[in-house]
Amino acid sequence: MSNDNSQTEINDVTAAHAQRSRKKGFLALACAIVVAAGGYGSYWYFYGSRYVNTDNAYAEADVAGVTPAIGGIVQKVNVVDTQAVHKGDVLVNIDDTDARIALNRAKADYELAKRHVRSYLANDEGLTALVHAQEENAKRADAQLEAAKADFHRAEIDLKRRQDLVKSGSVSGEELTNAQNGYDQAEANLNAAKAAAAQAHANKYSTIGKQKANAALIDNTTVANNPEVLAAKARYEQAEVNLDRTVIRAPIDGVVAQRHVQIGQRVHLGEQLMAVVPTQNIYVDANFKEVQLEKVTIGQPVELTSDLYGDDIVYRGVITGLSGGTGSAFSMIPAQNATGNWIKVVQRLPVRIQLNQDDLKAHPLHVGLSMEVTVDTDTIVDDKTLAEYRTAMLAD
């Protein structure tokens, strides 16, 4: 009987111990849940509700393409891929033989045009004097015509008078013959005077026409601003530009990439020869999910890290713009969401981030490198700082 009592006591003690253990377990679990909830709440309050981040971000730059403005045969290539260049450095030389010949021809045409205009000005003076001379000739011819008319009228009267007197015998036949000859001579002189006057007036009008035609070429102009000279000058300046374009220079500071041109190659207008990557103006395009963008706006500060340098190197930046559409909206073949087999996919919107120039100089980046981005949505930089970042974004 005593053994049964002992066993019962032992079972009671074991059950009580187990119950206490379960209570402790539940209490520990409750504490853990409370601590976890508190930790998550703290995380959300101090970090999760304020910061958004993504690792779908890449370093980008506005790459400058190098293309020839004129065609020709490549004479020299001065750079190779990965070479750093400065704005204005000579990248490629195109054979300039044709361009120099064209320049010399245009220069000769320019000088010839100026001489033509000077001759027009000189002709204007000569034609003005000639017009005066022809006017005087016309006046003299008119006077001679009037004299011939008077002589003809007098001869006509003398002939008529003698014709009347010859019937009465007062005038001999010889006198009548002389009067007839004088009349014929006066008539001939009158016709000649008429022809001479007509010719003088025709010469005058012809000279006036030449003067007007010459004046139209120089009307309200000088040698410097005459249209013929200006056209020749424009062709000369264009030839100078074409000669200068045989030397292809770097459009910006940067690093040479994708060099395709070789010595001896014939290149054509607009053909891509190489690219210059402005590594000093690297920016980041971060592709945030649409559900992360509620509080994201221009002017918010950003911290970034690069896989190249690791988490120890932190870049500072500012959001300077949000894309006008998602990546899928501008894809080569946009998604056709009007089909019956539609499946919703969370979209991403590119966000432009301009990096701090000092950070970028200290730790250079290259196009295409992966970045991790964290945006502080509770802070907006001041207008001056934002303007500085935008100025850096537009710099060469």
PLY file of the C-alpha trace (Angstrom):
ply
format ascii 1.0
element vertex 396
property float x
property float y
property float z
element edge 395
property int vertex1
property int vertex2
end_header
0.00 0.00 0.00
2.88 2.32 0.84
4.48 1.63 -2.54
1.32 2.75 -4.34
1.25 5.95 -2.38
4.88 6.67 -3.22
4.29 6.08 -6.90
1.31 8.44 -6.85
3.35 11.14 -5.19
6.06 10.72 -7.80
3.55 11.03 -10.65
2.05 14.13 -9.10
5.46 15.71 -8.79
6.29 14.84 -12.42
3.00 16.25 -13.67
3.49 19.45 -11.73
7.03 19.79 -13.09
5.81 19.22 -16.64
3.07 21.80 -16.17
5.56 24.32 -14.89
7.83 23.55 -17.87
4.96 24.10 -20.30
4.10 27.40 -18.64
7.72 28.49 -18.94
7.77 27.45 -22.61
4.60 29.35 -23.40
5.92 32.33 -21.47
9.23 32.22 -23.39
7.35 31.90 -26.68
5.14 34.83 -25.77
8.19 36.87 -24.83
9.87 35.94 -28.09
6.76 36.96 -30.03
6.58 40.23 -28.14
10.29 40.89 -28.70
9.97 40.00 -32.40
6.91 42.20 -32.80
8.66 45.01 -30.97
11.76 44.55 -33.08
9.77 44.53 -36.31
7.76 47.51 -35.16
10.93 49.37 -34.33
12.44 48.37 -37.66
9.34 49.54 -39.51
9.06 52.77 -37.56
12.72 53.75 -37.76
13.73 52.18 -41.09
11.17 50.20 -43.08
8.62 53.02 -43.40
11.32 55.57 -44.25
13.73 53.83 -46.60
13.18 51.94 -49.83
15.95 50.03 -51.56
16.67 47.91 -54.58
19.60 46.05 -56.07
18.13 46.39 -59.58
20.27 49.42 -60.36
23.12 50.03 -62.78
25.67 52.74 -63.50
24.89 54.63 -66.72
26.28 57.58 -68.70
25.29 59.66 -71.73
27.72 58.10 -74.19
28.91 60.39 -77.00
29.09 58.81 -80.43
31.98 59.86 -82.68
30.93 60.16 -86.34
32.56 61.94 -89.33
30.90 65.05 -90.74
32.44 64.32 -94.17
33.48 61.13 -95.92
36.99 60.10 -96.85
39.85 57.67 -96.30
41.18 57.36 -92.76
44.79 58.50 -92.64
45.50 58.12 -88.93
43.83 56.78 -85.78
45.28 58.21 -82.58
43.41 56.30 -79.86
42.54 52.78 -78.77
39.76 51.32 -76.64
39.99 52.16 -72.88
42.15 55.25 -73.58
41.22 58.37 -71.62
40.77 61.49 -73.75
39.94 65.14 -73.17
37.52 67.30 -75.10
39.25 68.52 -78.27
41.86 65.73 -78.46
42.42 64.47 -82.03
40.92 61.00 -82.43
41.03 60.38 -86.20
42.57 62.11 -89.23
40.88 61.78 -92.62
42.90 62.34 -95.82
42.43 66.06 -96.56
43.68 66.19 -100.17
40.23 66.64 -101.72
39.20 69.10 -99.01
42.28 71.28 -99.61
41.68 71.34 -103.37
38.06 72.30 -102.79
39.19 75.04 -100.39
41.64 76.49 -102.94
38.95 76.43 -105.62
36.44 78.14 -103.34
39.02 80.77 -102.35
39.72 81.52 -106.02
35.99 81.80 -106.73
35.63 84.15 -103.78
38.38 86.46 -105.03
36.97 86.31 -108.57
33.51 87.28 -107.29
34.94 90.35 -105.57
36.66 91.36 -108.79
33.43 90.91 -110.70
31.61 93.22 -108.32
34.37 95.80 -108.57
34.01 95.64 -112.35
30.26 96.14 -111.96
30.91 99.27 -109.92
33.40 100.54 -112.48
31.00 99.73 -115.32
28.29 101.69 -113.56
30.42 104.83 -113.67
31.36 104.24 -117.31
27.77 103.49 -118.32
26.56 106.64 -116.54
29.02 108.72 -118.57
28.05 106.85 -121.74
24.37 107.52 -121.09
25.13 111.24 -120.86
27.11 111.03 -124.09
24.32 109.18 -125.89
21.81 111.71 -124.64
23.94 114.49 -126.12
24.26 112.53 -129.37
20.49 112.17 -129.48
20.09 115.92 -128.93
22.59 116.66 -131.71
20.80 114.23 -134.02
17.49 115.90 -133.19
19.02 119.31 -133.99
20.42 117.98 -137.25
16.99 116.54 -138.04
15.39 119.91 -137.44
17.97 121.57 -139.71
17.36 118.96 -142.40
13.63 119.59 -142.12
14.21 123.32 -142.56
16.46 122.75 -145.59
13.92 120.39 -147.09
11.11 122.89 -146.53
13.14 125.66 -148.17
14.06 123.42 -151.13
10.44 122.42 -151.48
9.35 126.08 -151.62
12.09 126.96 -154.14
11.09 124.08 -156.37
7.42 124.96 -156.26
8.14 128.65 -157.00
10.27 127.79 -160.03
7.72 125.29 -161.25
5.16 128.12 -161.24
7.54 130.57 -163.03
8.73 128.16 -165.65
5.36 128.38 -167.43
5.72 132.07 -167.92
9.29 131.73 -169.16
10.73 133.71 -166.26
12.85 130.74 -165.14
15.06 128.71 -167.39
14.99 124.96 -167.52
18.43 124.84 -165.97
17.27 126.73 -162.89
14.33 124.37 -162.57
16.66 121.42 -162.81
18.93 122.89 -160.13
15.91 123.49 -157.88
14.78 119.91 -158.42
18.24 118.62 -157.56
18.31 120.80 -154.45
14.94 119.42 -153.41
16.07 115.83 -153.92
19.26 116.50 -151.98
17.31 118.11 -149.10
14.91 115.18 -149.05
17.79 112.72 -148.91
19.44 114.71 -146.11
16.14 114.76 -144.22
15.79 110.98 -144.46
19.38 110.54 -143.34
18.80 112.90 -140.41
15.69 110.97 -139.43
17.66 107.69 -139.52
20.53 109.25 -137.57
18.13 110.59 -134.93
16.41 107.21 -134.62
19.81 105.50 -134.27
20.95 108.03 -131.65
17.81 107.49 -129.58
18.13 103.70 -129.93
21.75 103.89 -128.73
20.67 106.06 -125.81
17.93 103.62 -124.72
20.27 100.65 -125.20
22.89 102.27 -122.99
20.26 103.14 -120.37
19.14 99.49 -120.39
22.71 98.31 -119.86
23.10 100.79 -117.03
19.92 99.54 -115.35
20.98 95.91 -115.75
24.37 96.68 -114.23
22.76 98.76 -111.46
20.53 95.78 -110.55
23.69 93.78 -109.78
25.03 96.39 -107.35
21.87 98.09 -106.08
22.35 99.17 -102.43
25.45 96.98 -102.06
29.18 97.23 -101.69
31.88 94.74 -102.58
31.62 93.26 -99.09
27.86 92.69 -98.98
27.05 92.02 -102.62
25.01 88.78 -102.98
27.44 87.31 -105.50
30.34 87.92 -103.12
28.39 86.63 -100.12
27.50 83.40 -101.95
31.14 82.85 -102.91
32.22 83.66 -99.36
29.75 81.10 -97.97
31.17 78.43 -100.29
34.68 79.38 -99.17
33.76 79.18 -95.49
32.04 75.83 -96.06
35.20 74.55 -97.70
37.19 75.72 -94.66
34.77 73.88 -92.37
35.03 70.72 -94.46
38.82 70.87 -94.26
38.64 71.30 -90.49
36.28 68.33 -90.29
38.95 66.02 -91.67
40.34 66.19 -88.12
37.87 64.39 -85.82
38.16 65.48 -82.19
36.78 64.18 -78.91
33.43 65.84 -78.20
33.74 65.42 -74.41
36.11 64.16 -71.72
35.88 60.43 -71.24
37.15 56.96 -72.11
37.22 55.56 -75.65
35.02 52.51 -76.24
33.75 50.48 -79.20
36.40 51.70 -81.63
35.59 50.29 -85.06
37.66 52.52 -87.37
40.95 51.42 -88.93
43.65 53.15 -91.00
42.87 53.04 -94.72
39.15 52.54 -94.17
36.80 54.72 -96.24
34.30 56.24 -93.85
31.01 57.88 -94.73
29.03 60.77 -93.33
27.38 59.77 -90.03
29.12 56.40 -89.73
29.79 55.34 -86.10
33.57 55.23 -85.58
33.80 54.93 -81.80
32.20 56.13 -78.57
33.46 58.29 -75.72
32.10 57.38 -72.30
32.08 60.29 -69.81
33.03 58.28 -66.72
33.23 61.52 -64.73
29.47 61.97 -65.22
28.24 58.52 -64.29
24.70 58.39 -62.94
22.55 55.50 -61.76
19.24 54.22 -63.08
17.50 52.37 -60.24
14.53 50.24 -61.25
12.12 50.31 -58.28
8.99 48.20 -58.05
5.84 50.22 -58.50
4.76 49.32 -54.93
7.89 51.06 -53.60
7.30 54.40 -55.32
4.51 55.88 -53.22
6.84 58.19 -51.28
9.70 58.44 -53.79
10.09 61.89 -55.34
12.69 64.21 -56.88
15.19 65.72 -54.46
15.38 62.81 -51.98
18.88 61.81 -50.85
20.22 58.38 -51.74
22.99 56.13 -50.51
24.52 53.66 -52.92
27.04 50.86 -52.86
28.72 49.13 -55.76
29.60 45.50 -56.22
32.95 46.77 -57.53
34.03 48.26 -54.18
31.76 46.45 -51.73
29.67 47.77 -48.85
32.56 49.73 -47.28
32.41 52.41 -50.00
29.18 54.41 -49.85
28.21 56.90 -52.56
25.92 59.83 -51.94
23.38 60.90 -54.49
20.08 62.67 -55.15
17.04 61.63 -57.18
16.90 64.01 -60.15
14.10 62.44 -62.15
11.58 59.64 -62.62
11.07 58.00 -65.98
7.96 58.73 -67.99
7.17 55.01 -68.29
8.10 51.56 -67.05
10.72 49.43 -68.71
8.13 47.17 -70.32
6.30 50.17 -71.80
9.38 51.08 -73.86
10.49 47.55 -74.70
10.97 46.49 -78.32
7.85 44.30 -78.09
5.55 45.76 -75.39
3.47 43.30 -73.39
0.00 42.79 -74.86
-2.07 42.89 -71.67
-5.38 42.83 -73.53
-5.16 39.07 -74.12
-7.19 36.52 -72.19
-4.07 34.83 -70.80
-3.00 37.88 -68.82
-0.91 37.41 -65.68
-0.20 40.41 -63.50
3.51 41.21 -63.14
4.83 43.88 -60.83
6.32 46.61 -63.00
9.50 48.59 -62.37
10.03 52.28 -63.05
13.53 53.70 -63.73
14.56 56.42 -61.29
17.50 58.67 -62.22
20.05 59.26 -59.44
22.89 61.74 -59.83
26.00 60.87 -57.82
28.12 63.18 -55.71
31.08 64.25 -57.85
33.60 64.02 -55.01
32.58 60.41 -54.29
32.78 59.59 -57.98
36.26 61.10 -58.31
37.48 59.19 -55.28
36.04 55.87 -56.49
35.39 55.93 -60.27
32.63 53.80 -61.74
32.03 52.39 -65.20
28.91 52.00 -67.28
26.93 48.87 -66.55
28.22 48.16 -63.03
25.67 46.85 -60.53
24.63 49.15 -57.69
22.52 48.81 -54.56
20.36 51.84 -53.79
18.69 53.05 -50.59
16.41 56.12 -50.70
15.53 58.22 -47.66
11.91 59.13 -48.37
11.57 61.34 -45.28
14.16 63.89 -46.42
14.33 66.41 -49.28
17.57 68.22 -50.10
17.49 72.00 -50.41
17.03 73.70 -53.77
20.66 74.81 -53.95
21.96 71.27 -53.50
19.51 69.91 -56.06
20.59 72.62 -58.52
24.24 71.66 -58.00
23.50 68.03 -58.75
21.54 68.96 -61.88
24.40 71.20 -63.04
26.80 68.30 -62.63
24.38 66.11 -64.58
24.48 68.50 -67.56
28.23 69.14 -67.48
30.41 67.83 -70.32
0 1
1 2
2 3
3 4
4 5
5 6
6 7
7 8
8 9
9 10
10 11
11 12
12 13
13 14
14 15
15 16
16 17
17 18
18 19
19 20
20 21
21 22
22 23
23 24
24 25
25 26
26 27
27 28
28 29
29 30
30 31
31 32
32 33
33 34
34 35
35 36
36 37
37 38
38 39
39 40
40 41
41 42
42 43
43 44
44 45
45 46
46 47
47 48
48 49
49 50
50 51
51 52
52 53
53 54
54 55
55 56
56 57
57 58
58 59
59 60
60 61
61 62
62 63
63 64
64 65
65 66
66 67
67 68
68 69
69 70
70 71
71 72
72 73
73 74
74 75
75 76
76 77
77 78
78 79
79 80
80 81
81 82
82 83
83 84
84 85
85 86
86 87
87 88
88 89
89 90
90 91
91 92
92 93
93 94
94 95
95 96
96 97
97 98
98 99
99 100
100 101
101 102
102 103
103 104
104 105
105 106
106 107
107 108
108 109
109 110
110 111
111 112
112 113
113 114
114 115
115 116
116 117
117 118
118 119
119 120
120 121
121 122
122 123
123 124
124 125
125 126
126 127
127 128
128 129
129 130
130 131
131 132
132 133
133 134
134 135
135 136
136 137
137 138
138 139
139 140
140 141
141 142
142 143
143 144
144 145
145 146
146 147
147 148
148 149
149 150
150 151
151 152
152 153
153 154
154 155
155 156
156 157
157 158
158 159
159 160
160 161
161 162
162 163
163 164
164 165
165 166
166 167
167 168
168 169
169 170
170 171
171 172
172 173
173 174
174 175
175 176
176 177
177 178
178 179
179 180
180 181
181 182
182 183
183 184
184 185
185 186
186 187
187 188
188 189
189 190
190 191
191 192
192 193
193 194
194 195
195 196
196 197
197 198
198 199
199 200
200 201
201 202
202 203
203 204
204 205
205 206
206 207
207 208
208 209
209 210
210 211
211 212
212 213
213 214
214 215
215 216
216 217
217 218
218 219
219 220
220 221
221 222
222 223
223 224
224 225
225 226
226 227
227 228
228 229
229 230
230 231
231 232
232 233
233 234
234 235
235 236
236 237
237 238
238 239
239 240
240 241
241 242
242 243
243 244
244 245
245 246
246 247
247 248
248 249
249 250
250 251
251 252
252 253
253 254
254 255
255 256
256 257
257 258
258 259
259 260
260 261
261 262
262 263
263 264
264 265
265 266
266 267
267 268
268 269
269 270
270 271
271 272
272 273
273 274
274 275
275 276
276 277
277 278
278 279
279 280
280 281
281 282
282 283
283 284
284 285
285 286
286 287
287 288
288 289
289 290
290 291
291 292
292 293
293 294
294 295
295 296
296 297
297 298
298 299
299 300
300 301
301 302
302 303
303 304
304 305
305 306
306 307
307 308
308 309
309 310
310 311
311 312
312 313
313 314
314 315
315 316
316 317
317 318
318 319
319 320
320 321
321 322
322 323
323 324
324 325
325 326
326 327
327 328
328 329
329 330
330 331
331 332
332 333
333 334
334 335
335 336
336 337
337 338
338 339
339 340
340 341
341 342
342 343
343 344
344 345
345 346
346 347
347 348
348 349
349 350
350 351
351 352
352 353
353 354
354 355
355 356
356 357
357 358
358 359
359 360
360 361
361 362
362 363
363 364
364 365
365 366
366 367
367 368
368 369
369 370
370 371
371 372
372 373
373 374
374 375
375 376
376 377
377 378
378 379
379 380
380 381
381 382
382 383
383 384
384 385
385 386
386 387
387 388
388 389
389 390
390 391
391 392
392 393
393 394
394 395
